[in-house]
């Protein structure tokens, strides 16, 4: 009898380091990730009349409202750029960040019934939220590109090579939402009222981020507050690349990258710690 023959294919250990991410295990469960992506897309629009067309309706309607309120009534500057293109640029990437953050922050509460029945890497859930958000972002991004092409042909904007930074900007946005979302998700297992604080705080955070205004519209003495926001570099780079105007500083992306790396590190540690016993407190 061969005693060295392997009798199992998987080994589940109760103890693991807070700092560890088992990438091999995550890759092994990639089919589950794909299934969750399909579930999120299909179930959300399964019984709707317009279906995925809502992906287009939301940013268009929001842009028109911002155009009236901030462009016509409040008379906020857009650095001489077409107002529709300016607002749509901010809305497109803000929607992805906000949706990913809100959904990731409730991942433990929303999936408690699943977590209590079957084992799989818990990190799959927040990752599926971030990736499924990319589907919606991709559709809205195509709408934004169509607007950019139109204004480019009319010589009202001048895109430049900074558009090549788009994959990095999306990665930073996803990392920021993932890291912060995992921290909030871990904390809401014990302090459930933090979910209400996040819903309120993310609305305020939008106004601390140059979504509906450029940095140049801020008084000089308050610009340091906006520049301290890690998202500022992402929004300014995105607008500068596709619209060709703004006050973008390349060094701001270095600051954002370092911030996101630290935030992800803290998020993974917190998530790994809470996932071991969150069923006792949720």
VMD Tcl script that draws the C-alpha trace (Angstrom):
set ca {
  {0.00 0.00 0.00}
  {1.36 3.39 -0.97}
  {1.14 5.50 2.20}
  {2.39 8.61 0.39}
  {-0.63 8.82 -1.87}
  {-2.48 12.10 -1.48}
  {-6.01 11.43 -0.25}
  {-7.38 14.98 -0.44}
  {-7.41 17.91 -2.82}
  {-8.19 20.75 -0.43}
  {-6.95 21.66 3.03}
  {-8.88 24.14 5.14}
  {-6.99 25.64 8.05}
  {-8.55 27.53 10.92}
  {-5.49 29.64 11.62}
  {-4.04 31.99 9.07}
  {-2.06 35.19 9.18}
  {-3.91 38.48 9.19}
  {-1.52 39.70 6.54}
  {-1.98 36.80 4.15}
  {-3.98 36.64 0.94}
  {-4.18 33.19 -0.57}
  {-4.06 34.16 -4.25}
  {-3.91 30.51 -5.30}
  {-7.17 29.83 -3.48}
  {-8.79 32.94 -4.96}
  {-7.82 31.78 -8.43}
  {-9.21 28.32 -7.68}
  {-12.60 29.92 -6.93}
  {-12.59 32.08 -10.07}
  {-15.69 30.28 -11.37}
  {-17.58 31.43 -8.28}
  {-16.42 34.98 -8.96}
  {-17.74 34.79 -12.52}
  {-21.03 33.34 -11.29}
  {-21.45 36.20 -8.82}
  {-20.74 38.73 -11.58}
  {-23.43 37.14 -13.73}
  {-25.85 37.06 -10.80}
  {-25.37 40.74 -9.98}
  {-25.92 41.80 -13.57}
  {-28.94 39.61 -14.33}
  {-30.90 39.86 -11.08}
  {-30.56 43.65 -10.83}
  {-32.23 44.25 -14.20}
  {-34.28 41.07 -14.49}
  {-37.70 42.67 -13.94}
  {-37.01 46.15 -15.28}
  {-38.58 47.61 -18.42}
  {-35.51 49.39 -19.78}
  {-32.95 46.89 -18.47}
  {-29.31 47.90 -19.05}
  {-30.50 51.12 -20.70}
  {-30.66 52.47 -17.15}
  {-26.86 52.51 -17.32}
  {-27.22 55.35 -19.83}
  {-30.25 57.07 -18.31}
  {-28.70 57.63 -14.88}
  {-25.56 59.57 -15.93}
  {-27.43 61.54 -18.60}
  {-30.17 62.69 -16.22}
  {-27.67 63.44 -13.44}
  {-25.49 65.44 -15.84}
  {-28.48 67.48 -17.00}
  {-29.49 68.24 -13.42}
  {-25.93 69.30 -12.56}
  {-25.82 71.40 -15.72}
  {-28.90 73.33 -14.59}
  {-28.09 73.59 -10.87}
  {-24.34 74.12 -10.88}
  {-23.84 75.45 -14.40}
  {-26.82 77.75 -14.91}
  {-28.01 78.60 -11.39}
  {-24.84 78.49 -9.27}
  {-22.63 79.54 -12.23}
  {-19.75 77.30 -11.14}
  {-16.70 77.38 -13.40}
  {-15.87 74.44 -15.63}
  {-12.47 75.81 -16.73}
  {-13.97 76.87 -20.04}
  {-14.92 73.30 -20.93}
  {-18.35 72.24 -22.28}
  {-20.52 71.76 -19.23}
  {-22.05 68.46 -20.32}
  {-18.63 66.88 -20.93}
  {-17.27 68.32 -17.67}
  {-20.06 66.98 -15.47}
  {-20.28 63.65 -17.27}
  {-16.54 63.07 -16.72}
  {-16.95 63.46 -12.97}
  {-20.18 61.50 -12.73}
  {-18.86 58.53 -14.71}
  {-16.02 57.70 -12.34}
  {-17.79 58.91 -9.18}
  {-20.71 56.52 -9.75}
  {-18.31 53.59 -9.96}
  {-16.53 54.59 -6.77}
  {-19.69 55.31 -4.77}
  {-21.52 52.14 -5.84}
  {-18.51 49.92 -5.13}
  {-17.91 51.50 -1.74}
  {-21.53 51.31 -0.55}
  {-22.01 47.70 -1.66}
  {-18.65 46.54 -0.31}
  {-19.32 48.16 3.05}
  {-22.31 45.86 3.63}
  {-20.80 42.64 2.30}
  {-20.87 40.81 5.66}
  {-24.45 41.77 6.47}
  {-25.76 41.15 2.95}
  {-24.16 37.70 2.63}
  {-24.37 36.40 6.21}
  {-26.72 33.57 5.19}
  {-24.26 32.37 2.53}
  {-21.19 32.72 4.75}
  {-22.86 30.61 7.43}
  {-23.54 27.66 5.13}
  {-20.55 27.09 2.88}
  {-16.85 27.80 2.84}
  {-15.12 29.86 0.16}
  {-12.59 32.69 0.36}
  {-14.59 35.56 1.84}
  {-12.55 38.04 -0.17}
  {-14.39 36.75 -3.26}
  {-17.48 38.74 -2.26}
  {-15.97 42.26 -2.14}
  {-13.94 41.45 -5.26}
  {-17.10 40.44 -7.11}
  {-18.70 43.77 -6.18}
  {-15.77 45.76 -7.51}
  {-15.59 43.74 -10.72}
  {-19.35 43.80 -11.35}
  {-19.21 47.59 -10.97}
  {-16.79 47.63 -13.87}
  {-19.56 46.33 -16.16}
  {-21.73 49.33 -15.37}
  {-18.74 51.66 -15.54}
  {-17.81 50.27 -18.95}
  {-21.21 51.07 -20.41}
  {-21.24 54.59 -18.96}
  {-17.66 55.09 -20.09}
  {-18.71 54.37 -23.69}
  {-21.33 57.10 -23.35}
  {-18.66 59.48 -22.07}
  {-16.34 58.56 -24.97}
  {-19.14 59.36 -27.44}
  {-19.49 62.81 -25.88}
  {-15.71 63.31 -25.98}
  {-15.59 62.36 -29.68}
  {-18.38 64.83 -30.47}
  {-16.73 67.76 -28.71}
  {-13.35 66.80 -30.18}
  {-14.70 67.08 -33.72}
  {-16.14 70.50 -32.87}
  {-12.72 71.55 -31.44}
  {-14.17 72.38 -28.02}
  {-11.90 69.95 -26.18}
  {-8.44 68.56 -26.87}
  {-7.73 65.08 -25.43}
  {-4.08 64.24 -24.84}
  {-1.81 61.29 -24.00}
  {-2.84 61.32 -20.34}
  {-5.83 59.22 -21.39}
  {-3.36 56.31 -21.38}
  {-3.47 56.53 -17.58}
  {-7.11 55.40 -17.59}
  {-6.38 51.77 -16.51}
  {-4.32 53.03 -13.57}
  {-7.02 55.51 -12.58}
  {-9.67 52.77 -12.62}
  {-7.39 50.48 -10.61}
  {-6.79 53.19 -8.01}
  {-10.51 53.94 -7.81}
  {-11.32 50.26 -7.35}
  {-8.58 49.82 -4.74}
  {-9.78 52.83 -2.78}
  {-13.39 51.61 -2.75}
  {-12.33 48.04 -1.93}
  {-10.01 48.97 0.94}
  {-12.36 51.49 2.56}
  {-15.37 49.25 1.95}
  {-13.73 46.27 3.68}
  {-12.91 48.44 6.71}
  {-16.49 49.68 6.99}
  {-17.89 46.20 6.36}
  {-15.77 44.80 9.17}
  {-16.84 47.55 11.56}
  {-20.56 47.32 10.75}
  {-20.69 43.71 11.95}
  {-20.49 45.15 15.46}
  {-21.61 48.76 14.97}
  {-24.48 48.61 12.49}
  {-25.26 52.32 12.65}
  {-21.99 52.98 10.79}
  {-23.80 51.98 7.60}
  {-26.07 55.02 8.03}
  {-23.04 57.20 8.67}
  {-21.42 55.99 5.45}
  {-24.57 56.63 3.39}
  {-24.62 60.21 4.68}
  {-20.86 60.70 4.59}
  {-20.43 59.62 0.98}
  {-22.77 62.40 -0.12}
  {-20.65 64.94 1.72}
  {-17.47 63.35 0.36}
  {-18.64 64.03 -3.19}
  {-18.57 67.76 -2.50}
  {-15.08 67.45 -1.01}
  {-14.03 65.87 -4.32}
  {-13.82 67.85 -7.59}
  {-16.77 66.07 -9.19}
  {-18.94 69.08 -10.06}
  {-16.28 71.78 -9.86}
  {-12.61 72.21 -10.83}
  {-9.90 72.97 -8.29}
  {-9.55 76.43 -9.83}
  {-13.06 77.25 -8.55}
  {-11.93 76.80 -4.95}
  {-10.60 79.80 -2.98}
  {-6.82 79.61 -2.70}
  {-6.82 79.21 1.10}
  {-9.08 76.12 0.90}
  {-7.42 74.30 -1.98}
  {-5.13 72.37 0.35}
  {-8.22 70.60 1.71}
  {-9.26 69.39 -1.73}
  {-5.66 68.50 -2.65}
  {-5.42 66.37 0.52}
  {-8.28 64.25 -0.83}
  {-6.74 61.11 -2.44}
  {-9.46 61.11 -5.11}
  {-8.58 64.58 -6.36}
  {-5.61 63.41 -8.42}
  {-7.77 60.74 -10.10}
  {-10.53 63.15 -11.12}
  {-8.18 65.89 -12.26}
  {-6.07 63.47 -14.31}
  {-9.17 61.92 -15.89}
  {-10.55 65.31 -16.92}
  {-7.19 66.64 -18.05}
  {-6.57 63.60 -20.24}
  {-9.96 63.47 -21.95}
  {-10.95 67.13 -21.93}
  {-7.51 68.75 -22.18}
  {-7.90 71.35 -19.45}
  {-7.49 71.59 -15.69}
  {-4.95 71.93 -12.91}
  {-3.58 68.41 -12.83}
  {-0.32 67.73 -10.96}
  {1.30 64.37 -11.83}
  {2.72 64.13 -8.29}
  {-0.84 63.84 -6.97}
  {-1.09 60.36 -8.49}
  {1.95 59.26 -6.49}
  {0.23 60.44 -3.30}
  {-3.00 58.67 -4.32}
  {-1.18 55.43 -5.13}
  {0.61 55.34 -1.77}
  {-2.62 56.12 0.05}
  {-4.53 53.34 -1.75}
  {-1.78 50.77 -1.06}
  {-1.86 51.57 2.66}
  {-5.66 51.57 2.70}
  {-5.81 48.17 1.00}
  {-3.27 46.80 3.47}
  {-5.33 47.98 6.45}
  {-8.54 46.78 4.78}
  {-7.20 43.26 4.21}
  {-5.94 43.00 7.80}
  {-9.27 44.17 9.20}
  {-11.27 41.93 6.86}
  {-9.17 38.84 7.64}
  {-9.54 39.44 11.36}
  {-13.31 39.93 11.35}
  {-14.18 37.14 8.91}
  {-13.04 34.49 11.42}
  {-15.78 35.26 13.94}
  {-18.22 37.74 12.45}
  {-21.09 35.20 12.53}
  {-21.11 35.49 16.31}
  {-21.78 39.22 16.25}
  {-23.84 39.87 13.11}
}
mol new
graphics top color blue
foreach p $ca { graphics top sphere $p radius 0.5 }
foreach p [lrange $ca 0 end-1] q [lrange $ca 1 end] { graphics top cylinder $p $q radius 0.2 }
display resetview
